[in-house]
Amino acid sequence: MSLADKLFIDMCKDILENGTSTEGENVRPKWEDGSFAYTIKGFGIINRYDLSKEFPALTLRRTAFKSCVDEMLWIWQKKSNNVNELISHIWDSWADEKGTIGKAYGYQLGVKHKYKEGDMDQVDRIIYDLKNNPYSRRIMTNIYVHQDLHEMNLYPCAYSMTFNVTKTKDSGRLKLNAILNQRSQDILAANNWNVCQYAVLMHMLAQVSDMEAGELVHVITDAHIYDRHIPIIRELIERPVYNAPSFWINPDIKNFYDFTIEDVRLENYVTGPKIEHIPVAV
């Protein structure tokens, strides 16, 4: 069993057994038929993934790896808010007539800010500090910008990354660690999708900064399972599990903006069957 599988199974069991139901409350999301989408929620879930030991892709079911990497690059590399630049269609429900999601996600990472070292956006600032000030305690991004919330078609769910560099005891090489803060997460539809995205991001940033990828700590404030997802989750966590896949990243890429979805892949990725037609609440 991979660590990612164990963490996922334990998290789901904890939410189902000890979580709080929102049934009957005034909730925002609705199903496609117009009925309210209630959840069982867990508060303050924290999962730790050591990327130096394994890549945290679930084997209970297959995570659409290329699509999740494409979305991560759409946000962090292209700094885009236009859904027409994505392979998948997961953002279509939140797009306007021009195909944008407003001033959300990638848009915020592309906004330039004034620093002592000059004007930079948040991604370029991260890369600059990792290369020039790796032990800084101020290496972070935040896309939950209150002044722009009214122009966002969806408030950011995964909204902040805080990076911290340590030194590997054996080799003395620098190790890149990070905390991903997420205000809300649909556990079935998005949990491992997000974990894989930010694991890949850390591997990419570590490589271009001449570091090793270390620990990814995932903090979820509201970790919820939707009512129509409960039977799917119960079946999923009883499935057989397999060994974690191997992760390959193109060693020739030294510039973050040169990465494509073809420069990373999972090898020996053995999984259970895909779950078809997961209902999504909007």
DANOR-V279348 format. One record per residue. N is the residue number from 1. RES is the residue in one letter. NEAR is the number of other ideal C-beta (glycine too) atoms within 8 Angstrom. Layout:
# DANOR-V279348
n	res	near
N	RES	NEAR
N	RES	NEAR
This chain:
# DANOR-V279348
n	res	near
1	M	6
2	S	14
3	L	12
4	A	15
5	D	12
6	K	9
7	L	11
8	F	13
9	I	10
10	D	8
11	M	14
12	C	13
13	K	9
14	D	11
15	I	16
16	L	12
17	E	6
18	N	6
19	G	12
20	T	7
21	S	8
22	T	11
23	E	6
24	G	4
25	E	6
26	N	2
27	V	9
28	R	3
29	P	9
30	K	10
31	W	11
32	E	6
33	D	4
34	G	5
35	S	6
36	F	7
37	A	12
38	Y	11
39	T	11
40	I	13
41	K	13
42	G	14
43	F	8
44	G	7
45	I	12
46	I	8
47	N	10
48	R	8
49	Y	14
50	D	9
51	L	14
52	S	8
53	K	5
54	E	9
55	F	11
56	P	16
57	A	14
58	L	13
59	T	16
60	L	12
61	R	12
62	R	9
63	T	10
64	A	8
65	F	11
66	K	8
67	S	9
68	C	14
69	V	13
70	D	12
71	E	12
72	M	13
73	L	12
74	W	12
75	I	12
76	W	10
77	Q	11
78	K	8
79	K	11
80	S	9
81	N	10
82	N	8
83	V	12
84	N	5
85	E	7
86	L	11
87	I	6
88	S	9
89	H	6
90	I	6
91	W	10
92	D	7
93	S	6
94	W	9
95	A	11
96	D	8
97	E	3
98	K	6
99	G	8
100	T	10
101	I	13
102	G	10
103	K	9
104	A	15
105	Y	10
106	G	13
107	Y	12
108	Q	13
109	L	14
110	G	9
111	V	8
112	K	7
113	H	9
114	K	5
115	Y	8
116	K	3
117	E	5
118	G	6
119	D	6
120	M	11
121	D	11
122	Q	13
123	V	13
124	D	8
125	R	11
126	I	14
127	I	12
128	Y	11
129	D	13
130	L	15
131	K	7
132	N	6
133	N	8
134	P	11
135	Y	5
136	S	7
137	R	5
138	R	5
139	I	12
140	M	9
141	T	9
142	N	8
143	I	12
144	Y	10
145	V	9
146	H	5
147	Q	4
148	D	10
149	L	9
150	H	4
151	E	6
152	M	12
153	N	9
154	L	8
155	Y	8
156	P	12
157	C	10
158	A	10
159	Y	10
160	S	11
161	M	11
162	T	9
163	F	13
164	N	9
165	V	13
166	T	8
167	K	8
168	T	10
169	K	4
170	D	4
171	S	4
172	G	6
173	R	8
174	L	12
175	K	14
176	L	15
177	N	12
178	A	13
179	I	10
180	L	13
181	N	11
182	Q	13
183	R	10
184	S	9
185	Q	13
186	D	12
187	I	14
188	L	13
189	A	9
190	A	9
191	N	13
192	N	11
193	W	11
194	N	14
195	V	14
196	C	15
197	Q	12
198	Y	15
199	A	15
200	V	12
201	L	10
202	M	14
203	H	13
204	M	13
205	L	15
206	A	13
207	Q	12
208	V	11
209	S	12
210	D	5
211	M	14
212	E	10
213	A	11
214	G	13
215	E	10
216	L	15
217	V	12
218	H	15
219	V	11
220	I	13
221	T	10
222	D	9
223	A	13
224	H	15
225	I	14
226	Y	14
227	D	9
228	R	8
229	H	14
230	I	11
231	P	6
232	I	11
233	I	13
234	R	9
235	E	8
236	L	13
237	I	11
238	E	5
239	R	9
240	P	4
241	V	8
242	Y	8
243	N	7
244	A	11
245	P	12
246	S	8
247	F	11
248	W	8
249	I	10
250	N	9
251	P	5
252	D	4
253	I	12
254	K	6
255	N	6
256	F	10
257	Y	5
258	D	8
259	F	11
260	T	6
261	I	9
262	E	6
263	D	9
264	V	13
265	R	7
266	L	11
267	E	8
268	N	7
269	Y	10
270	V	7
271	T	10
272	G	9
273	P	6
274	K	5
275	I	9
276	E	4
277	H	4
278	I	9
279	P	9
280	V	7
281	A	9
282	V	7
